[in-house]
Amino acid sequence: MNTDFVMEYHHLPILSPLDAATGTHRWTLIYLPSAVSTSVATGGSRIYLIPPGQDVHWVQPLPGRAAGVCCQFQACPQWISWLHQLQTPHAERPLLIQDGRLCQELQYVLERLMEYGDRADHPGYRQLTFHLLSEVLLLLAMHAGTDHQHSDPRIEEVQQYLQRHYTEDIRVEQLAQLVCLSPSRLSHLYKQHIGETIMDTVLRLRLEQAQQLLCSTSRYIGEIAYEVGFNSQTYFTCKFTRHFGISPSLYRSSFFARSAEEEPAYYL
């Protein structure tokens, strides 16, 4: 279980070179408390969750806000469903946390994450930081799961189906029949709620899984392409390059070159 992630605690928007150096391979989670406080933050906090390969320099603090936490990490498989559940249609639109109790829980966990992260050269503390980040993501996913204000159960069912079957041949007509909608109505609702088309979601899920396999296995690129659902290595390479801004082979070589320069990752 990979615990390769980097965490810093600072006043935004003063971002460290982390985003420029590692953003291609890592997710970025930015937590902004609601206001300066001598203890914990009250309700109204914001969470930005930025996928690999996207710039984070546009994140701006609000006046009077407390220091934020910027955590960059390589997602492990058990986090993928949580991350997809938490993503907003546009990365620059944050998750708004109005629940004061949840804000306190997040602040407490993130403060411990900061404390243990400073001692991450010890394998025990590195494992603790991994579990704390898991706790943050799970708390957010649980909160998102209870917020049905803008959710549509039919769209949620389609999302869950896609996350389980994205490597298979996906047809909108089949999904529409699953939730008792016409294909055109489902396509419209899905784009309205999720911010991308059904096939955009399928493509993203395939590419993100391919990204994980490139970094965690020595399989041939063509083998990975077919495993995640592509019928052509050439088409896969084209889509991967367009999505991440770098070819699969260069992505893999740059990842391992950077990993060799950094301290060894620890595994649970």
C-alpha positions as CSV (number, residue, x, y, z in Angstrom):
1,M,0.0,0.0,0.0
2,N,1.8,3.1,-1.2
3,T,2.2,5.9,1.3
4,D,4.2,8.2,-1.1
5,F,2.8,11.6,-0.5
6,V,4.0,15.0,0.5
7,M,2.4,17.4,3.0
8,E,3.0,21.0,4.0
9,Y,1.2,23.5,6.2
10,H,1.3,27.1,5.2
11,H,-0.6,30.3,4.4
12,L,-2.1,30.2,1.0
13,P,-1.7,31.2,-1.8
14,I,2.0,30.8,-0.9
15,L,2.4,27.3,-2.5
16,S,5.7,25.6,-2.3
17,P,7.4,24.2,-5.4
18,L,5.6,20.9,-4.7
19,D,2.9,21.6,-7.3
20,A,5.4,22.3,-10.0
21,A,7.6,19.4,-9.1
22,T,5.2,16.6,-8.4
23,G,1.7,17.8,-9.5
24,T,2.0,15.7,-12.7
25,H,1.8,12.5,-10.7
26,R,-0.1,13.5,-7.5
27,W,-3.5,14.7,-6.4
28,T,-3.6,17.9,-4.4
29,L,-5.9,18.5,-1.5
30,I,-6.1,22.0,-0.1
31,Y,-8.0,22.8,3.1
32,L,-9.0,26.4,3.9
33,P,-10.5,26.9,7.3
34,S,-13.4,29.4,7.6
35,A,-11.6,32.1,9.7
36,V,-8.7,32.8,11.9
37,S,-9.2,31.2,15.3
38,T,-7.2,30.5,18.4
39,S,-8.5,26.9,18.4
40,V,-10.3,25.1,15.6
41,A,-12.2,26.5,12.6
42,T,-15.9,27.0,12.6
43,G,-18.2,26.1,9.7
44,G,-17.7,27.4,6.2
45,S,-14.4,25.7,5.3
46,R,-13.4,24.9,1.8
47,I,-11.8,21.9,0.3
48,Y,-10.1,21.9,-3.2
49,L,-9.4,18.5,-4.7
50,I,-7.2,18.8,-7.8
51,P,-6.5,15.8,-10.0
52,P,-2.9,15.0,-11.2
53,G,-1.6,17.3,-14.0
54,Q,-3.7,20.4,-13.1
55,D,-2.3,23.7,-12.0
56,V,-3.1,24.9,-8.5
57,H,-1.8,28.5,-8.7
58,W,-5.4,29.8,-9.1
59,V,-6.3,28.9,-5.5
60,Q,-6.7,32.2,-3.6
61,P,-7.4,32.7,0.1
62,L,-10.3,34.8,1.5
63,P,-9.4,37.7,3.7
64,G,-9.1,36.8,7.4
65,R,-8.8,33.1,6.7
66,A,-6.5,30.9,8.8
67,A,-3.5,29.0,7.5
68,G,-4.5,26.2,5.1
69,V,-3.2,22.7,4.6
70,C,-1.8,21.6,1.2
71,C,-1.4,17.9,0.9
72,Q,-0.1,16.3,-2.3
73,F,-0.2,12.5,-2.7
74,Q,-0.1,9.5,-5.0
75,A,-3.5,7.9,-4.7
76,C,-3.7,4.3,-3.7
77,P,-6.4,2.1,-5.1
78,Q,-8.6,2.2,-2.0
79,W,-8.9,6.0,-2.3
80,I,-10.0,6.1,-5.9
81,S,-13.8,5.8,-5.3
82,W,-13.6,8.4,-2.6
83,L,-11.7,10.8,-4.8
84,H,-14.1,10.5,-7.6
85,Q,-17.1,11.0,-5.2
86,L,-15.5,14.2,-3.9
87,Q,-14.5,15.7,-7.2
88,T,-16.5,18.8,-8.2
89,P,-17.4,19.3,-11.9
90,H,-14.6,22.0,-12.0
91,A,-11.5,21.8,-9.8
92,E,-11.6,25.5,-9.1
93,R,-15.0,25.1,-7.4
94,P,-14.4,23.9,-3.9
95,L,-16.4,21.6,-1.6
96,L,-18.1,23.8,0.9
97,I,-18.1,22.4,4.5
98,Q,-20.8,24.1,6.5
99,D,-21.0,21.4,9.2
100,G,-19.0,22.9,12.2
101,R,-18.5,19.5,13.8
102,L,-17.0,18.1,10.6
103,C,-14.7,21.1,10.3
104,Q,-13.4,20.5,13.8
105,E,-12.8,16.8,13.0
106,L,-11.0,17.7,9.8
107,Q,-8.9,20.4,11.5
108,Y,-7.9,17.9,14.3
109,V,-6.9,15.2,11.8
110,L,-5.0,17.6,9.6
111,E,-3.1,19.1,12.5
112,R,-1.9,15.6,13.5
113,L,-1.1,14.9,9.8
114,M,1.1,18.0,9.8
115,E,2.8,17.0,13.1
116,Y,3.5,13.4,12.0
117,G,4.5,14.5,8.5
118,D,7.4,16.4,9.9
119,R,8.7,13.1,11.2
120,A,7.9,11.1,8.1
121,D,11.5,9.9,7.8
122,H,10.5,7.3,10.4
123,P,8.5,4.4,8.8
124,G,6.1,4.3,11.8
125,Y,5.1,8.0,11.4
126,R,4.9,7.6,7.7
127,Q,2.3,4.9,8.1
128,L,0.4,7.1,10.6
129,T,0.3,9.9,8.1
130,F,-1.0,7.5,5.5
131,H,-3.9,6.5,7.8
132,L,-4.6,10.1,8.7
133,L,-5.0,11.0,5.1
134,S,-7.3,8.0,4.6
135,E,-9.3,9.3,7.5
136,V,-9.6,12.8,6.0
137,L,-10.8,11.4,2.6
138,L,-13.2,9.0,4.3
139,L,-14.7,11.8,6.5
140,L,-15.3,13.9,3.4
141,A,-16.8,11.0,1.4
142,M,-19.1,10.1,4.3
143,H,-20.2,13.8,4.5
144,A,-20.7,13.9,0.7
145,G,-22.8,10.7,0.9
146,T,-25.2,12.3,3.3
147,D,-25.7,15.5,1.3
148,H,-28.5,14.8,-1.2
149,Q,-29.5,18.4,-1.8
150,H,-28.2,18.4,-5.4
151,S,-28.0,14.7,-6.0
152,D,-30.0,12.5,-8.3
153,P,-30.2,8.8,-7.3
154,R,-30.3,7.8,-11.0
155,I,-27.1,9.7,-11.7
156,E,-25.5,8.2,-8.6
157,E,-26.4,4.7,-9.8
158,V,-24.8,5.4,-13.2
159,Q,-21.7,6.8,-11.5
160,Q,-21.4,3.7,-9.4
161,Y,-21.9,1.4,-12.4
162,L,-19.2,3.2,-14.3
163,Q,-16.7,3.0,-11.5
164,R,-17.3,-0.8,-11.4
165,H,-17.4,-1.5,-15.2
166,Y,-15.4,1.3,-16.9
167,T,-13.0,-1.3,-18.4
168,E,-16.0,-2.8,-20.3
169,D,-17.8,-1.7,-23.4
170,I,-20.0,1.1,-22.1
171,R,-23.1,2.2,-24.1
172,V,-25.4,5.1,-23.1
173,E,-28.4,3.1,-24.2
174,Q,-27.6,0.3,-21.8
175,L,-27.1,2.8,-18.9
176,A,-30.4,4.6,-19.8
177,Q,-32.3,1.3,-19.6
178,L,-30.7,0.6,-16.2
179,V,-32.2,3.8,-14.7
180,C,-35.4,3.9,-16.8
181,L,-34.5,7.0,-18.8
182,S,-34.2,7.8,-22.5
183,P,-30.6,8.0,-23.7
184,S,-30.9,11.7,-24.5
185,R,-32.5,12.5,-21.1
186,L,-29.8,10.6,-19.2
187,S,-27.0,12.3,-21.2
188,H,-28.5,15.7,-20.4
189,L,-29.0,15.0,-16.7
190,Y,-25.6,13.4,-16.3
191,K,-23.8,16.4,-17.9
192,Q,-25.9,18.8,-15.8
193,H,-25.0,17.1,-12.5
194,I,-21.5,15.9,-13.1
195,G,-20.1,18.5,-15.5
196,E,-18.8,16.0,-18.0
197,T,-20.4,13.5,-20.4
198,I,-20.7,9.8,-19.6
199,M,-18.0,8.9,-22.1
200,D,-15.7,11.6,-20.7
201,T,-16.1,9.9,-17.3
202,V,-15.3,6.5,-18.8
203,L,-12.2,7.9,-20.5
204,R,-11.1,9.6,-17.3
205,L,-11.5,6.5,-15.2
206,R,-9.6,4.4,-17.7
207,L,-6.7,7.0,-17.9
208,E,-6.5,7.3,-14.1
209,Q,-6.3,3.6,-13.7
210,A,-3.7,3.4,-16.4
211,Q,-1.7,6.1,-14.6
212,Q,-1.7,4.0,-11.4
213,L,-0.6,0.9,-13.3
214,L,2.2,2.7,-15.1
215,C,3.6,3.8,-11.7
216,S,3.0,0.6,-9.7
217,T,3.7,-2.2,-12.3
218,S,6.3,-3.1,-15.0
219,R,3.6,-4.2,-17.5
220,Y,3.9,-3.3,-21.1
221,I,2.1,-0.1,-22.1
222,G,0.0,-2.0,-24.6
223,E,-1.0,-4.5,-21.9
224,I,-2.1,-1.7,-19.6
225,A,-4.0,-0.1,-22.4
226,Y,-6.1,-3.2,-23.1
227,E,-6.5,-3.9,-19.4
228,V,-8.2,-0.6,-18.7
229,G,-10.5,-0.8,-21.6
230,F,-8.8,0.5,-24.8
231,N,-8.8,-1.5,-28.0
232,S,-5.8,0.3,-29.4
233,Q,-2.4,1.2,-27.9
234,T,-2.1,4.1,-30.4
235,Y,-5.5,5.5,-29.3
236,F,-4.6,5.1,-25.7
237,T,-1.3,6.9,-26.1
238,C,-3.0,9.7,-27.9
239,K,-5.7,10.2,-25.2
240,F,-3.2,9.7,-22.3
241,T,-0.9,12.4,-23.8
242,R,-3.8,14.8,-24.3
243,H,-5.0,14.3,-20.8
244,F,-1.8,14.4,-18.8
245,G,0.4,16.4,-21.2
246,I,3.0,13.7,-21.5
247,S,3.2,10.3,-23.2
248,P,2.7,7.1,-21.2
249,S,6.3,6.0,-21.7
250,L,7.7,9.4,-20.7
251,Y,5.3,9.5,-17.7
252,R,6.5,6.2,-16.4
253,S,10.2,7.0,-16.9
254,S,9.9,10.5,-15.3
255,F,8.0,9.0,-12.3
256,F,10.6,6.4,-11.6
257,A,13.4,8.9,-12.2
258,R,11.8,11.2,-9.6
259,S,11.1,8.4,-7.2
260,A,14.8,7.4,-7.3
261,E,15.8,10.9,-6.3
262,E,13.3,11.1,-3.4
263,E,13.5,9.2,-0.2
264,P,12.3,5.5,-0.5
265,A,8.5,5.0,-0.1
266,Y,7.3,2.8,2.7
267,Y,4.6,0.2,2.4
268,L,2.1,-1.1,4.9
